[in-house]
Amino acid sequence: MRIVITLNTSWNIYNFRMNFIETLLEQGHEVHTVAPADDFTHRLTAAGCIHHNVRLDSRGANPIKDLGLIIEFFFIYRRIRPDMILHYTIKPNIYGTLAAAMLRIPVINNVCGLGTVFLKNGIVSRIALNLYKWSFRSPRKVFFQNPEDHRLFLDLGLVPAEIADLIPGSGVDLNHFYPSPYKRNNKFTFLMISRLISDKGVYEFIEAAKKLKQQGIDARFQILGPKDPLHRRGIKLKTIDDWVRSGLVEYLGTTEDVRQFIHKADCVVLPSYREGVPRTLLEAASSGRPIVATNVPGCRQVVEHNYNGLLCRMKDADDLADKMRQVATLDEQGLRRMGANGRKKMEQEFSEVVVIDKYVRSISQVRRAS
């Protein structure tokens, strides 16, 4: 079969879908990737994919402007003539699906997260909801990463119930993200792994760090992830620089391998406002680290309160600081127990093998029904 994988960045494909793609290639399928070109595009082609560039800005949320993507996807898909397309992330899910419908190409969509469109009301949100309702009539299958998103789409009538299904996020490679021998740092270390935009709870993390320092908690606060000042909700570079200069937080930049940073941390923190299933938390739990995260869709699928981490209220820096303080005051045995519980949960519920198998079986089922 000729199969297309479409996402918002080549980086995303390589880092989150490569094992799935390798499985498809091993089975003899011809795999085409569609995404904007970046530093990871050549790795996709080196692995055996046939890549096609698309002009897609993942930062903006202007449905009127983005309608032009339908035309671009249409001509790319018409040129490839695939047997199947798998879409991930918001814009491919909407505009790629509409283009595929015009060409009568079977589609499997993956709702990896709902973005800010479901966090606020307004004309843009209403347009986006209608676009979802319009585009999600044609896929053969739509996967959701958490039950809240699944239920929301069904309640709003955005997707037919018979094609909707749940999948445990993108899964985690249990062999790649493994627990390292844990020894508590002399200075307790909190690590936040995230793009620096407000929706991830960066400001709450900073405020919590301030509060803990004021309470006399001697800890390090680190942020690992790309700056994105051009994003509508991106953190200004000057603001980040001020945080670093004041000694409030350590900015670790970006990396191609987060394991070394997770293994050096005592606790991983993500105060996000909403997620699909956050890959960074899967990786942290698989690596045997306690987690503090918000009690929101996506995060609470990964974190069981008082089992492998603690959950706090969304947009509440006081509660976040309190939960971080509770973790920091645990003894080494308590931290190890939380970390071991997280690893056990990943083995039981979030193995990437389960996710890949479900995709492969769905592709076969859709193909037979076409």
Backbone hydrogen bonds, N-H to C=O, Kabsch-Sander energy under -0.5 kcal/mol:
donor,donor_aa,acceptor,acceptor_aa,energy
3,I,1,M,-0.7
3,I,30,E,-2.9
4,V,84,M,-2.4
5,I,32,H,-2.8
6,T,4,V,-0.5
6,T,86,L,-2.6
7,L,34,V,-1.9
10,S,36,P,-1.0
13,I,9,T,-1.5
14,Y,10,S,-2.7
15,N,11,W,-2.7
16,F,12,N,-2.2
17,R,13,I,-2.2
18,M,14,Y,-0.5
21,I,17,R,-2.4
22,E,18,M,-2.8
23,T,19,N,-1.7
24,L,20,F,-2.0
25,L,21,I,-2.6
26,E,22,E,-2.4
27,Q,23,T,-1.4
28,G,25,L,-1.6
29,H,24,L,-2.2
30,E,1,M,-2.9
31,V,29,H,-0.7
32,H,3,I,-3.0
32,H,30,E,-0.5
33,T,50,I,-2.0
34,V,5,I,-2.5
35,A,52,H,-1.7
41,T,38,D,-1.6
43,R,40,F,-0.6
44,L,40,F,-1.2
44,L,41,T,-0.6
45,T,41,T,-1.7
46,A,42,H,-2.1
47,A,43,R,-1.3
48,G,45,T,-1.0
49,C,44,L,-2.4
50,I,31,V,-2.1
51,H,49,C,-0.6
52,H,33,T,-2.4
56,L,54,V,-1.2
58,S,56,L,-0.8
66,D,62,N,-2.5
67,L,63,P,-0.8
67,L,64,I,-0.8
68,G,65,K,-1.1
69,L,66,D,-2.2
70,I,67,L,-1.5
71,I,67,L,-0.6
72,E,68,G,-1.7
73,F,69,L,-3.2
74,F,70,I,-2.4
75,F,71,I,-2.1
76,I,72,E,-1.9
77,Y,73,F,-3.1
78,R,74,F,-2.4
79,R,75,F,-1.6
80,I,76,I,-2.0
81,R,77,Y,-2.9
83,D,2,R,-2.7
84,M,2,R,-1.4
85,I,106,P,-1.7
86,L,4,V,-3.0
87,H,85,I,-0.5
87,H,108,I,-2.1
88,Y,6,T,-2.2
89,T,110,N,-0.8
93,N,89,T,-2.0
94,I,90,I,-2.0
95,Y,91,K,-2.2
96,G,91,K,-1.0
96,G,92,P,-0.6
97,T,92,P,-0.9
98,L,94,I,-1.8
99,A,95,Y,-1.9
100,A,96,G,-2.5
101,A,97,T,-2.3
102,M,98,L,-1.4
103,L,99,A,-1.1
104,R,100,A,-0.5
104,R,101,A,-0.9
105,I,100,A,-2.3
108,I,85,I,-2.6
109,N,141,K,-2.8
110,N,87,H,-1.2
111,V,143,F,-3.1
112,C,110,N,-1.2
117,V,114,L,-0.6
118,F,115,G,-0.8
119,L,116,T,-1.7
120,K,116,T,-0.8
126,R,122,G,-2.2
127,I,123,I,-2.4
128,A,124,V,-2.5
129,L,125,S,-2.4
130,N,126,R,-2.0
131,L,127,I,-2.2
132,Y,128,A,-2.4
133,K,129,L,-2.4
134,W,130,N,-2.4
135,S,131,L,-3.0
136,F,132,Y,-2.6
137,R,134,W,-0.9
138,S,135,S,-1.2
140,R,107,V,-2.8
141,K,107,V,-1.1
142,V,163,I,-2.7
143,F,109,N,-3.0
144,F,165,D,-2.4
145,Q,111,V,-1.1
150,H,146,N,-1.8
151,R,147,P,-2.7
152,L,148,E,-2.5
153,F,149,D,-2.3
154,L,150,H,-1.7
155,D,151,R,-2.9
156,L,152,L,-2.2
157,G,154,L,-1.0
158,L,153,F,-2.8
159,V,153,F,-0.8
163,I,160,P,-1.5
164,A,160,P,-0.6
164,A,161,A,-0.9
165,D,142,V,-2.2
167,I,144,F,-2.4
169,G,167,I,-2.6
171,G,168,P,-1.0
172,V,350,F,-1.9
174,L,172,V,-1.0
177,F,173,D,-2.6
178,Y,176,H,-0.9
180,S,287,S,-0.8
188,F,186,N,-0.6
188,F,218,D,-0.7
190,F,188,F,-0.5
190,F,220,R,-2.9
191,L,267,C,-2.5
192,M,222,Q,-2.6
193,I,191,L,-0.5
193,I,269,V,-0.5
194,S,192,M,-0.6
194,S,224,L,-2.1
196,L,226,P,-2.4
197,I,195,R,-2.0
198,S,233,R,-3.0
200,K,197,I,-1.5
201,G,198,S,-2.3
202,V,197,I,-0.7
205,F,201,G,-2.1
206,I,202,V,-2.3
207,E,203,Y,-2.7
208,A,204,E,-2.6
209,A,205,F,-2.2
210,K,206,I,-2.2
211,K,207,E,-2.3
212,L,208,A,-2.5
213,K,209,A,-2.2
214,Q,210,K,-2.2
215,Q,211,K,-1.5
216,G,213,K,-1.4
217,I,212,L,-2.6
218,D,216,G,-0.6
219,A,217,I,-1.2
220,R,188,F,-3.2
222,Q,190,F,-2.7
223,I,250,E,-2.6
224,L,192,M,-2.9
225,G,253,G,-2.4
228,D,196,L,-0.6
231,H,228,D,-1.5
234,G,231,H,-1.9
235,I,196,L,-2.1
240,I,236,K,-2.0
241,D,237,L,-2.7
242,D,238,K,-2.4
243,W,239,T,-2.0
244,V,240,I,-2.2
245,R,241,D,-2.9
246,S,242,D,-1.9
247,G,244,V,-1.5
248,L,243,W,-1.6
249,V,243,W,-1.0
250,E,221,F,-3.0
251,Y,249,V,-0.5
252,L,223,I,-2.9
252,L,250,E,-0.6
260,Q,257,D,-0.5
261,F,258,V,-0.7
262,I,258,V,-2.3
263,H,259,R,-2.8
264,K,260,Q,-0.8
265,A,261,F,-0.6
265,A,262,I,-1.1
266,D,189,T,-2.2
267,C,189,T,-1.6
268,V,290,P,-2.4
269,V,191,L,-2.7
270,L,292,V,-2.4
273,Y,199,D,-2.5
275,E,297,P,-1.8
276,G,112,C,-0.5
277,V,112,C,-0.5
281,L,278,P,-0.6
282,L,278,P,-1.6
283,E,279,R,-2.6
284,A,280,T,-2.1
285,A,281,L,-2.7
286,S,282,L,-2.6
287,S,283,E,-1.4
288,G,285,A,-1.6
289,R,284,A,-2.0
291,I,308,N,-1.1
292,V,268,V,-2.3
293,A,310,L,-2.1
294,T,270,L,-1.4
295,N,312,C,-3.0
296,V,294,T,-2.0
299,C,297,P,-0.9
300,R,296,V,-2.2
302,V,298,G,-0.7
302,V,299,C,-1.0
303,V,299,C,-2.4
304,E,302,V,-0.6
305,H,303,V,-0.6
306,N,309,G,-2.5
307,Y,304,E,-2.4
307,Y,309,G,-0.6
308,N,304,E,-1.6
309,G,304,E,-0.9
310,L,291,I,-2.3
312,C,293,A,-2.3
316,D,313,R,-1.1
320,L,316,D,-2.3
321,A,317,A,-2.7
322,D,318,D,-2.1
323,K,319,D,-2.4
324,M,320,L,-2.5
325,R,321,A,-2.5
326,Q,322,D,-2.1
327,V,323,K,-1.9
328,A,324,M,-2.4
329,T,325,R,-1.5
330,L,327,V,-1.5
335,L,331,D,-2.1
336,R,332,E,-2.5
337,R,333,Q,-2.2
338,M,334,G,-2.1
339,G,335,L,-2.3
340,A,336,R,-2.7
341,N,337,R,-2.3
342,G,338,M,-2.0
343,R,339,G,-2.0
344,K,340,A,-2.3
345,K,341,N,-2.3
346,M,342,G,-2.1
347,E,343,R,-2.3
348,Q,344,K,-2.0
349,E,345,K,-2.3
350,F,346,M,-1.7
352,E,172,V,-2.2
354,V,351,S,-0.9
355,V,351,S,-1.2
356,I,352,E,-2.8
357,D,353,V,-2.1
358,K,354,V,-1.8
359,Y,355,V,-2.1
360,V,356,I,-2.6
361,R,357,D,-2.3
362,S,358,K,-2.0
363,I,359,Y,-2.6
364,S,360,V,-1.9
365,Q,361,R,-2.3
366,V,362,S,-2.7
367,R,363,I,-2.4
368,R,364,S,-2.3
369,A,365,Q,-1.6
370,S,366,V,-0.9
370,S,367,R,-0.6
